[in-house]
Amino acid sequence: VDDPMNEQVIDELDRLAEVTQEWNYIVDVGTQVLETNPAPEVRQAVLSKSAQVLDQRIQDASRAIDTYRQVLDLDPEHAAALGALDRLYTQAGMYQDLAEILQRRIRVTMESDKLVDLELRLASTFESALGNVDQAIAAYNRALEHDPQNRGALGRREALFLSQYRWDELFD
């Protein structure tokens, strides 16, 4: 609690939690640290660690989601929190939240291949889970901007145009 950023202390806590399987202790210590109203970087590190423990060790998805959201409140582009929420929302079938997280991940991703994958997942979420054809088409279009020959995006966009009787767009 006195030095929550000390690497040696963090490593020892992890080691002890592994041996004793008392992972809740790490979350409890994190809560105590947060009660001291620490600096933002300490708050973010503690929340990140607690979220990771809740997610991967305790497997409490609900609390992990809440904690990862707190991390994003501090840093809206926190890659690990975005990735974890992507996975958790997918597993839980929380598709509206998933769409928001995928959009946020797209905004912070620079790699073209990863952008195509994220756009395709977003389009699929809009199309299949949320029934929003226009948003799905827009995401497929963005994927095609990065990879004009992507067969998946071309095929799904064609099917959507066909199902919506959008003949001019289908022809183009």
N, C-alpha and C positions, 0 to 999 in steps of 0.2 A: 504494500500500500504506500510505503514511503518513497519508493523509487520504481514506479511501474514500467519504466522504459529500460531498466537494467537487463541486458541480454542474459547475464548469468542467472539472475533470479528467474527470468522467464523460462530459461532452459531447465532449471531445477524444478520449477513448478510443473512443467510438462513431464519431466522424468518421473516425479512423484505421482502425478496423476495417472501416468501409464502403469506404474507398478501397482498402485492401489485401486485403480479404476474409479477414482473419486473426481471425475471431470466437473461435477457441479461446483466443486471448491474453486476452480479457476473462474467460473462465472460469478460466484459469490464475491471473490476478491475483486474482480472487475467492477462489480456493483459498488463495493466499498470505495474503490478508487474514484468512481464517477460521482459519488456523494460529496467528494472533496472539491468538486467543481474545478477540475484540472484545465490546463491549457488545451486549446483545440487539437493540437497534434497528439497529445497524450490521450485525450478523449477518443479520438479516431482510432488510435492504436489499440486501446482497451476494448472499444466496441468491436473492432475487427476481430480481435482474438476471441472475445466472447461469442460472437456470431459463428466463427469457425468451429469452436468447441460445441456449441449448441447444434450446429448443422452436422458435423462429421463424427463427433464422439457421443453426444447424448442423443442425437437424432430427434431433436424436437424442432420440427420444421416450422411450426407456428412462431415460436420464440426466435428462431434463427431469422425468419423473414422480418420480424419486427426489428431485430437488432441490425440486420443488414440495411434496412430502410433508414435507421438512425445514422449509419455510416454514410449513406448517400445524402442525408441532410447536411452533413458536414462537408462532403466532397462528392458532388453529383456525378463526377467522372471516375469514381473509384472502380478500377477494372475488376478487381477480385469480387467486390460486392455485386457489381452488375452481372458478372458471370455466374455467381452463386444464385442470385435471384432468378436468373434465366433458367437454371437447372431446377430450382425449387418450384417455380411457377409452372414449368412444364410438367413436372411430376405430379403436382397438385391439380392440374387442369385449370389453373387460374389464367385463362387466356387473355382477358382484357389487360390484366397486370403484365402478362408476358409480352403483349404487343407494345406496351409502354417501355418496358425494359429493353426489348429488341431495338426500338427506335433510339433509345439513349445509347445503346452499344454501337449502333450504326454511326451516330454523331461523333463518337470518340475513336472509331476505328480508321486506320489509315491504309491497311493492307487490302489490296483490291480483291484477292481471293476470299478473304474473310468477309469483306463487305458483300460480295455476291452471295455467300452462304447465309449471312444474316438477313439480307433482303429476301432471299428465297424462303427462309423460315418465317419471316414476318408476313410475306404474301400468303404462305400456306396457312398461317394462323388466322389472318383476315378472311381467307377464302373458306376454309373448312370449319374452323371453330366459331368465328364471329359472324360469318355470313355477310361480310362487307366486300362485295365484288369490286367496287370502285377503288377502295384502298388496296385490295389485292393486286389489281391491275397496275396501280401506281407503283407498288413495290416490285412487281415483275419488271416494269419499265426501268426502274432504277437499277435493278440487277443487270438488265441488258445494256445499260449505259457503261457498266464496268466490264461486261463480257457479252458482246453483241451476238455471239454464236451459241450461247447457253441453251442447250436443247430443252432442259427442264422449264426454264422461264418461257421460252418460245411456245412450247407445247401447252403449258397451262394457260398462258395468255390467249392462245388460239381457242382453247376450249371455253374460256370465259367469254370471249367475244361471240363465239357461236351460241352459247347458252343464253346470252343476253340480246341476241339478234342485232348485234352491232356490226352490220355488214361492211360499212366503209372502213372501219378500223381492222376488221378481219381481212379485207382485201389488201389494205396497206401492209 
